[in-house]
Amino acid sequence: METDQGFQERRRAVRITLIGPARVGSRIEQRAVSAVIDNANRAGAGFHAKESLMANEPVTVCFAFLDHLGEDHQEKLAGRVAWVKSWEKGHLIGVVWDRLVAKDTSPWLASFLDYAMQQTA
């Protein structure tokens, strides 16, 4: 897909802007990186962080959603670091989920993505 800026878009699915804190933990090493989720879709998500992870590293991503009553609902998704790029404030990190996001496995993220897609249609 060609965008109006003239560069080639490689994603198969549109990413939805989603800003919030996240923990991206390595499943190989006993360490986690504090990150900010920037965007997501059913196949993966983009983050920025001060610390880096290794490309192809298996990770678990933890983040939370607030419901309409202000209750905190945490979700954990398994994935793999697809790419890492240096950035002026740290690193940009792309993660591909091990499984596509679905309501039965990630109800809060799936509901958010469904709602956001309806708003853009």
N, C-alpha and C positions, 0 to 999 in steps of 0.2 A: 504494500500500500504506500503510495506517495503522499506526503503531507504538504501543506501549503508552504512550509519552510524549505521544501525541496529535498529533504533527506528521506531515506528509505526506512519505513517503520517495519520492524521485524516481529512484533507481537501479533499473535493470531486473534487475541481478544483485547478489547479496549480496557485500559486500566482506569479505575475510578479513584479520584482523590480521596484519601482517608488519612488524616493526620492524627497521630497519637503515639504515646510511649509504647515501647516494646522491648522485650528481652530476647536476644537471639543467642541460643546456647549451642555450643559445639557438642555433637554426640560422640566425638572422638576424644577430645580433651575435656577436662573438668573446668570449663570457663564459659562465661556468658558475657555478651556485649550489650550494653545499654544502647538502644537505638530509637529512632523515630520512624514509624511507618509513614511513607509518603503517598503510596498508591497501592491498589490491589486489584486482582481479578480472580477468577476461579482457578487459574493455573499458577499464580505466584504473586509476589509483592516486591515493591521497591522500598528501601530503607536508606537513611543516612545515619552515620555513627562516627564518633571520634576514633574508635578502634577498628581494626580491620579483621576480617576473617579470610580464610583461604578459599579460592575458587574450588568448586566440587566438594567442599566440606559438608557432611551431613549435619543438619541443625534442627533444633526444636525452637519454634517461635511462639512466645507467649505474649498475649495482649488482652485488653479488657474492653468491654462495651458497657455503657450505662443504659439501662432501660428507662422507660418513661417515668418511673418512680425514683430514679436515681440509684437503683441497685446495680452493683458491680457484677458483671458476668465475664469470667475469664475463659479464654480458649487457648488451646495449644495445638499447633499444626507442625507436622514433620515435613521437612523439605531438604533441599540441597542448594548451596550457594552456586548460582549460575555464573555470576561475574562480580568483580570488585573493581571500582575505579577510584583513583585518588581524586580528591575534591579539596577546594580551598579551606574547608572547615573540618576535614577528616576524610571519610570514605563514603562512596555510594555503593550499595550492596543490592544485588538482585537475587531473590530466592524463588526457586520453582518448588511448588508443593509436591509431596510424594503422591498425593491423591487430589483430584479436582475437588474443590470446595462444594459440599452438598449440605442440605439442611440436616441430614441425619448425623453427620460427622462434625460440622461446624455451623450450628444453627444461627449464631449471631452474625458471623461474617457473611453467610449465605443470605440472610434476611437483609442485611445492609446493602449488599451488592444488588439484590433483586430490586429493592426500593430505589437505589440510585439509578439503575438502568431505566426504570419506569419514568423517573423524573427527566431523564435526558431524551426520552423517545418523543 
